[in-house]
């Protein structure tokens, strides 16, 4: 895939990593970065993540072949309205948001088919934030989910998929609705639970925590505003996942109350085996690429 100019709206961890990855994947592509903080944009230029910095989103997209929204999902509507009149005709447009239904609806209502929009979710990141933590290899061998609709142009879907593959990612395809339902369980609910594990602790207990507690709660270190937007945007699916989780906890509570040693051991063993199968499958997929 050949791009003459790429615009990254939001040059943080993900946006900066896209810019750095593009340096080796498409060295002739000019990269424009937009953001609110001049200091972050300057750092992005120093790191080589972007060639040019803009603080006006409309100016940033005006002459680009492809635009990527790398801001929190709560900002998408405002930014789409700011750039809609300046997007070049048939420009490719995608995003990196963790929820998909809302951005698909917004793009459909605001862009009026001017740009070829395909929603994306590259499953890569960190509990860190900011362009200073960007890495050129952040996406390598990780999964990117694209979520086309019945009106998505086939050529645009292929082009967006090729872009993520160029950065080293594996591809999966889901509907926006299925994406949000499944990611509520394996991404959004785990973040909420990690935060709850930290929030419930008494200070004396925190003084005794070891690496296991830190491993289990690592994702609780993410940005509160970003995750607030994700959880609220997918609240209906998240509530369903929370109900199933509460039912599972109730099962364990009953085992403990009844002293059911064999049942508790089997429950823990089943979870360990299921996790190992997941780890083995992910390793095979990474090796196959």
N, C-alpha and C positions, 0 to 999 in steps of 0.2 A: 504494500500500500504506500503510495507516494502522497505526501502532504507538503504543500508549499508553506502554509502558515497555520499554526495551531494557537488557539487562545485558551488559556487556563484561567477560569474565574474562581479565584480563591487559592492562593499559593501557600498552602499549609503543608502538613505532612503528606497527604495524598497528591495534592496539586504539584508540590515541589518534587515528589518522587516521580510523577509522570514526566515532568520536564527533564529530570536527570536521566530517566530511562530512555527518553527520546533522543538524547545526545548520541547514544551509541546505535540505537535502532534506526534513526533517520537524521543523520548529522546535517543534512542540508535544509531541514525544516526550521523556519523561523518561529520562535516561541514567544508569545505575548502573555504577560501575566498581569492580572488585575487583583487589587485588594484594597482594603481600607487603610492599612498601616504602611506608611512609607518605609519605615525601618525594616519591616519584613520583606517588602519588595526589593529593597536595596540588598538585603542579605541573599535573597533568591538570585539576584544578578551576580553577586560575588561568588556564589556556589556554582553558577553555571546552569541553574534550573530554568532561567528565562533569559531571553535576549533583550527584551524591552518591557518596561513597567508602565502601567496605566492606572490611574485612579478613577477614570470615567469608564464604566462598563460598556457603554455604547461605542466609545472610541476603540475599546479593546477588541471588539468583535468585528469591526467594520469591514475588514479586508481578509478575513480568515476563511480557510476551507473547512475547518472543524473547530467547534467550541465545546469545552467540557466544564460543566458546573461542578465545582468542588467545594461548595459552601454548605453549611448546615441546611437540612431540609426545610426549616422554618423560614429561610430567606428566599426560597425558590420563586415564589410568586412575584415578589418585588423585583428580583433580578430579571426574570423573564419579561416583565413589563418594561423594564429599563432598556433591554437590548432588542426587543422584538422589531422595532422599526429599522434598526441598523444591521440586522443579520443579512448577509449576502444571500441572494436567491439560491436555493438548493444547497445551502451550507449544511454540513453534518453537525448535529447537536446531540450530546449525551450528557450523562451525569454520573456521580459516584455515590448517590444517596442510598441509605440503608432501607428505605421504604420506597415503593414504586407506584402504588395506586394514585397517590396525590400528584406526583410529578407528571404522570401520564395524563391525568385530567387537566392539569394546568397547561401543559404544552398544547393539548388539543384545543383548549378554549382561547389561549392567548396568542399563539403563533400563527394560527389560521393557515396552516400548511406551507408557510413561507420557507421553513427549514425542515430538513429531514431528521426528525427526532426519533431516537431509539434509547429507551431507558436502560441503564447499566448499573450493576452493583459488583464492583471488584471486591472480593472478600480478602482484603489485605489491610493491614494497619497496625496500630500499636496503641497502648494506653498513653503514649506521649502525644503532644500536639505541637504544631509549629514547623516551619520550613527547616529549622535547624536540625530536625530529626529525619528529614527526607533522605531516602536511599534509592539508588538506581536499581537495586535488585529487589525492591519491596514486593513487586508483583510476580516475580519469577516463580513458576510452578504452582501458583495459587489459582483459585477458581474465580471466574467472572461470570455472573448471571446476567443475561440480556433478557428483556421482557417486552417483546413486540406485541402489538395488537393486530386485529384483523385489517387495519388500515395502514400498517407499517410497510413502506416500500421495501421490496425484497432486496434491491440494490443497497439501500441504506443499512439494512440489517446485516448484510454481508460485509459492508465496509466497516461498520462499527465492530463487528466480531473480529475482523482482520486486524483492526487497530489494537485490540487487547491481546490478541495472539502475538502481534509484533513485539509487545512488551513482555512476552513470555508466559502469558496466562492460558489456562485451560478454560473452555467455554461450556456453559450449560444454558438452556433456554426454558423459561417458565412464563406463564401469564403473570401480569402484575398482581392479580388476586392471589394466585398460588404462591408467588414469591413472598408476599407479606404474611400469608398464613404460616408458611413453613419457617420463615426467618424469625417470626415471633417466638417460636419455641427454641431454636438453636442459637439465636443471637441476642434478641431483645430481652427475653426472660432471664437468661444467664446473667446479663448485665444487672438487671434489677435485683436478682438474688445475691450477686456478689456485693452490691451496695448495701443490701439488707443485712448481710452477714457482718459487715463492718459497723453498720449503724446500731445493731443490737448489743454490741459488746460493752461491758463495763470497762472502765479504764484499767483496773487491776488485771483483768484478763488479757487485755492488749499488751501489757508488759510481759506476758508469758508466751506470746504467739511465736511460732517457728516458721520455717520455710513452707510447710504445708498450708498454713493459713494464708501466707502471702501469695502462694501459687493459686489457691482457690479464689482469691479476691483481687487478682491482678487487674482485671478489667474494670473494677470499681474506680480505678484511677483516671478514667476517661473524663473528658470535658462535660461538666454538668449541663450547660446550655445546649450543647449538641445532642446529648442523650435525652434531655427533656423533650426536645422536638421529636425525636424518633419515637419515644414511648407514647407520646400523645397522638402522633400521627397514625400509629398502629394499635391504638388502645383497644379496639374491639377484639382483634386477634390475641392481643396480650392478655386480656381478661380471660379468654378461653384457656390459654396455656396456664395461667395462674390457677384456675379451677382444677385442671388436671394435676398440677403439681401439688396442690393442697390435698387432693384425694390420695396421692401417693404418700405424702407425709402422714396422712391419717392411717394408712395401712401400717406404716412403720411404728407409729405411736401405739397402735393396738397390739402389735407384736411385742413391743417393749413392756406394755402394761401386763400382758399375759405371760411374759417370760418365755416366748416361743423361740428357743435357741435355734432349732433346725430351720425354721422358716426365715428367721433373720439372716442366718448364714447363707441360705440359698438366695435370698434377695440380694445380698451384697455380692455373692459370687456371680449371679446373673448380670449384675451391673458391670462388674469388672470384665467379664467375658465379652459383653456387648461393646464396651469401650475398646477392648483389644482388637476386636474385629474391625471396628471403625479405624483404628490406627493402622492396621494391616492394609485395609483397602486404600486409605489415603497414601500410604507409602508406595503401593503398587501403581497407583495412578501417577504419582510424581515420577517414578522410575520409567514408566512407559512413555513419558514425554521427553 
